[in-house]
Amino acid sequence: MQRDRPEYGELMEEWGAALLERAALPDGAAFVSRAIRVLRDCRMHSPAGHPRLAQRLMMLGRALLLRYRNREDPVDLMEAEHIFGLAARNGGAPLVRARAWLELGRAHRLNFRHTGRSDRLDQAADAFRRAAETARAAEEQLQDPSAAVRTAAEAHHWRGMVYEAAQRPRAAREAYRAALEEWRRLPDGGGRDAEWTAERLAGLGGGR
């Protein structure tokens, strides 16, 4: 297919998604770099305002994090942070942006664990806060708000973990309580994820 064809970007997205799924399997390390190359090419064919830009950026960021976990090259981690930041600020659908903020927070947290830089914890907490807020806003646009509620709960939970790492137990308890409120809004009450949040809160002396 010619690179200037409008279908080229769609083809690269599908190919990149398949490679990313394969790379995420236990024996998939050999496919990660190829997935990154394809998804970078896909991004080049996704101009500003493209309806699939945020989703394509998210896939590229996830592929970079996979390679970072395999090689622990900080360049991959920093690029993933940049890519997730672009996706979060892209102006796409609120739920997609909420997931991008969530991924950005996780990448900042990984950066802290790699470098020990406390500013990354502050950035992670802010990204998780934005993820929860954006997920809340997304509920109004969805017939079934469960995905948005779950995203908000996850964001509050991860925010609590960041505050624990920053040795801010009071803030962590507040974040875990906010997560539990969101989990309870789901049909299954959050299941095992909610139990995990409750366990973290109990470990801080916050009860259920």
C-alpha positions in Angstrom: 0.0 0.0 0.0 1.2 3.5 -0.9 2.1 5.6 2.2 0.0 8.5 1.0 -3.2 6.5 0.9 -5.7 7.4 3.7 -6.0 3.7 4.6 -2.3 3.5 5.4 -2.6 4.9 8.9 -5.5 2.5 9.7 -3.4 -0.5 8.5 -0.4 0.6 10.6 -2.7 1.0 13.6 -4.1 -2.6 13.2 -0.6 -4.0 12.6 0.8 -2.1 15.6 -2.1 -3.3 17.8 -1.5 -6.9 16.8 2.3 -6.6 17.5 1.6 -4.9 20.8 -0.7 -7.7 21.9 1.9 -10.3 20.9 4.7 -8.3 22.6 2.7 -8.3 25.9 2.7 -12.1 26.1 5.3 -13.7 28.4 7.5 -14.7 25.4 6.9 -11.5 23.5 10.1 -9.5 24.1 11.3 -10.0 20.6 8.2 -8.2 19.2 8.4 -5.0 21.2 10.8 -3.0 19.1 9.0 -3.9 16.0 5.7 -2.8 17.5 7.3 0.5 18.5 8.6 1.1 14.9 5.2 0.4 13.4 3.3 2.5 16.0 5.7 5.4 15.4 5.0 5.2 11.7 1.3 5.1 12.5 1.7 8.3 14.6 3.4 10.1 11.7 0.2 9.5 9.7 -2.0 10.9 12.5 -2.1 14.7 12.2 -3.3 16.9 15.0 -7.1 16.6 15.3 -7.2 13.1 13.9 -10.0 11.2 15.7 -7.7 8.2 16.4 -4.6 10.2 17.5 -5.0 9.7 21.3 -5.6 5.9 20.9 -2.6 5.6 18.7 -0.4 7.6 21.1 -1.6 5.4 24.0 -0.5 2.2 22.1 2.9 3.7 21.4 3.3 4.7 25.0 2.4 1.2 26.2 4.9 -0.4 23.8 7.6 1.9 25.1 6.8 0.9 28.7 7.0 -2.8 27.7 10.5 -2.3 26.3 11.5 -0.3 29.4 10.4 -3.2 31.6 12.6 -5.5 29.4 15.7 -3.3 29.2 15.2 -0.6 31.9 16.5 2.0 29.4 15.4 5.4 30.9 15.1 6.8 27.4 12.1 4.6 26.7 10.5 5.6 30.0 10.9 9.3 29.4 9.5 9.0 25.9 6.6 7.1 27.3 5.9 9.9 29.7 6.0 12.4 26.9 3.7 10.3 24.7 1.1 9.7 27.4 1.2 13.5 28.2 0.4 14.2 24.5 -2.5 11.7 24.6 -3.9 13.2 27.8 -3.8 16.7 26.3 -4.9 15.7 22.8 -8.5 16.8 23.1 -10.0 13.4 22.3 -12.9 11.6 24.0 -12.8 12.2 27.8 -12.6 8.5 28.7 -9.6 8.1 26.4 -7.9 11.1 28.0 -8.7 9.8 31.5 -6.9 6.6 30.6 -4.0 8.6 29.2 -3.7 10.5 32.5 -3.8 7.2 34.3 -1.0 5.8 32.2 1.0 9.0 32.6 0.7 8.7 36.4 1.9 5.1 36.3 4.9 6.1 34.1 5.8 8.9 36.5 5.6 6.4 39.4 8.0 4.1 37.5 10.3 7.0 36.9 10.4 7.6 40.7 11.2 4.0 41.3 14.0 4.2 38.7 15.5 7.5 39.7 14.3 8.3 43.2 13.3 11.8 42.2 10.5 12.9 44.5 9.1 15.4 41.9 7.9 12.4 39.9 5.7 11.4 42.8 4.1 14.9 42.8 3.6 14.6 39.0 2.1 11.1 39.4 -0.3 12.3 42.1 -1.4 15.2 39.9 -1.8 12.9 36.8 -4.0 10.5 38.8 -6.1 13.3 40.1 -6.6 14.5 36.6 -7.5 11.0 35.5 -10.2 10.7 38.2 -11.6 14.2 37.3 -11.7 13.5 33.5 -13.3 10.0 34.1 -16.0 11.7 36.1 -16.7 14.1 33.2 -16.7 11.2 30.8 -19.7 9.6 32.6 -22.1 12.1 31.1 -21.2 11.0 27.6 -21.6 7.3 28.1 -24.7 5.1 28.2 -22.9 2.7 30.5 -20.7 4.7 32.8 -19.0 1.6 34.3 -15.7 2.0 32.4 -15.5 5.7 33.6 -16.3 4.8 37.2 -13.7 2.0 37.2 -11.1 4.4 35.7 -11.8 6.9 38.4 -11.5 4.2 41.1 -8.2 3.0 39.7 -6.9 6.6 39.6 -7.8 7.3 43.2 -6.2 3.9 44.3 -3.0 4.7 42.5 -3.0 8.2 43.9 -3.1 6.6 47.4 -0.1 4.4 46.6 1.8 7.4 45.4 1.0 9.2 48.7 2.1 6.2 50.6 5.5 6.2 48.8 5.7 10.0 49.6 5.1 9.1 53.3 1.8 11.1 53.4 -0.5 8.6 55.1 -3.4 11.1 55.7 -3.5 12.0 52.0 -3.2 8.3 51.1 -6.2 7.4 53.3 -8.3 10.1 51.7 -7.4 8.8 48.2 -8.2 5.2 49.1 -11.6 6.3 50.6 -12.3 8.1 47.4 -11.4 4.9 45.5 -13.8 2.9 47.6 -16.6 5.3 47.0 -16.1 4.8 43.2 -15.8 1.0 43.5 -19.1 0.9 45.4 -20.9 2.5 42.4 -20.1 -0.5 40.2 -22.5 -3.4 39.9 -20.0 -5.8 41.4 -18.8 -3.4 44.0 -15.4 -3.4 42.5 -14.7 -7.1 43.3 -11.1 -8.0 44.1 -9.9 -4.5 43.2 -12.1 -2.9 45.8 -10.8 -5.5 48.4 -7.2 -4.5 47.5 -8.1 -0.8 48.1 -9.7 -1.7 51.4 -6.6 -3.7 52.4 -4.3 -0.7 51.7 -6.6 1.6 53.7 -6.7 -0.9 56.6 -2.9 -1.1 56.6 -2.9 2.7 57.2 -5.3 2.4 60.1 -8.1 3.8 58.1 -10.6 0.9 58.5 -13.1 0.1 55.8 
